[in-house]
Amino acid sequence: MGGSEEGGGAEPNNNEGVPPPTKGLTACLIGAAFFGALGSSFLYGYNLSVVNAPANYIKAFYNKTWQERYGEPIGAGTVTLLWSLTVSIFAIGGLVGALTVPFLIKIFGRKGTLLLNNVNAAIAALLMALGETAASFEMLIIGRFVIGLDSGIALSALPMYLGEIAPRQVRGSIGQFNSIFICLGVFIGQVLGLPEIFHQVSGTWIWLFAFLAAPAVLQLCVLPFLPESPRFLLIERRDEARAEKAFQAFLGKQDVSLELEEVHAESRAQNTVAAVTVLDVFRNRNVRWQLITVIVTMASYQLCGLNAIWYYTNGIFEKAGFAKSLIPYITLSTGGIETLAAIISGLVIEKIGRKPLLIFGFSAMALFFGLLTIFLNFQDRYSWMPYLSFASILALIASFCSGPGGIPFILTGELFEQSYRSAAFMIAGTVNWLANFAVGLLFPFIQEALQDYAFVVFMVICVMASVYFFFLLPETKSKTFLEISQSFAKINKVSDAPDQELEDVLSAKARSRDEANGVAASVVEMESSF
């Protein structure tokens, strides 16, 4: 009948040396990824772009409030300082949020932290929306700090949650929900800032910030009914009953005994159920190159230059020769390309892998930064050169979102075992936000010093990142956390023997199942979905 000789026709494909068929994507899994990202990474992306459209109205509000308080117009230097603080304090809030994540997830769990974080979104929406009514620019600035706090927590807690609930066969695709919703948030912020929607009427800008509450409310309505991370429940809460139900919901199958036993064995192999500290991560040779890789990946994510493109898009387009009236629509196209590229990356990541996408993305960015530098230098000589500059910017954005824009968050969750994961995300988040702040602070000086050659700096960084990933990053596609850990054992110069128990448990479990089904273990390889 075409089946294996020992097993009859019941499991015809299991002798192909592949895992047994499982439901990779279930409604529960997609729902958790969608609503988890909607109330988290979407808000981060939205706040990156939404502050650009009402900039002049916010500055006018600062001037009006200052004059009402002190009886004189605000100085040009003071308004610039207040505006710079309004923009940059978002990154400071993000850094503080990232530092609090290990403590929050230990108490509230992954899903619980995401739900609690909606309080920050609601507070930020109220502060920024009511600031003009209360004649308080301080409320707007504090609101920006609070939404930065929200983003700092979200960009660590969400990838951690997604990485732990997704089967390894679709872990990359589910993890890309984080990147897709960041891009979508940027795009929606650009759309709502268009003149036709914004109406260019003073006072309407507060609704751009009031909108922050909508995604948070939607997440609060749905996410409580979806399961917590089963790995967290089993290893850190020791709640096997809830973990089993979570596995069943996310995997869409009733028999999850193999997944439960794998997580039990991982816990025993780690010899601890307590999360380690950041200092422990730096001291432990077993995770030395995982740590270096995460730091390099996160630093490259921010220092590759895309934030410089976003922060100074309008200035770049004006310098490229585009009319000011067209710039909002040109900027909108960049957000659309970014979102499309992130979606495509999510669809192909499990076929191509993390490593090739990172190498391709950074290499392509280096190429287009070089081309952009050439086009900017010659745009005064040829009328058609600005269009090539614009095309280079679109290609840069697409290259970034093809891999570098989302994979760093996925890798941070994949490279570390359960007990190290929260500390690893705290380190990754700290590097992320410090690098973000550094680019915003230093790029104007780099641009002033190097003029049209400023982007050469980012070209060099992208080349260095590509070289690092080519030589030192192992592929993690479709691998278990055990296999990923073993991939680094040699480079860390440590033994992978502590993980042998996990291998023994899984192989024994596989053999017992095979024998129960009358299938020889040498023919059929049973594997956990995780």
Secondary structure, DSSP 8 states (H G I E B T S, - for coil): --SBTTTBTSSTTGGGSS-----SS-HHHHHHHHHHHHTTHHHHHHHHHTTTTTHHHHHHHHHHHHHHHHSS---HHHHHHHHHHHHHHHHHHHHHHHHHHHHHHHHHHHHHHHHHHHHHHHHHHHHHHHTTTTT-HHHHHHHHHHHHHHHHHHHHHHHHHHHHHS-GGGHHHHHHHHHHHHHHHHHHHHHHTSHHHHTT-TTTTHHHHHTTHHHHHHHHHHGGGS---HHIIIIIS--HHHHHHHHHHHHT-S--HHHHHHHHHHHHHHT--S---HHHHHH-GGGHHHHHHHHHHHHHHHHTSHHHHHHTHHHHHHHTT--GGGHHHHHHHHHHHHHHHHHHHHHHHHHH-HHHHHHHHHHHHHHHHHHHHHHHHHTTT-TTHHHHHHHHHHHHHHHHHTTTTTHHHHHHHHSS-HHHHHHHHHHHHHHHHHHHHHHHHHHHHHHHHHGGGTHHHHHHHHHHHHHHHHHH----TT--HHHHHHHHHHHHT---GGGHHHHHHHHHHHHHHHHHTT--TTT-------
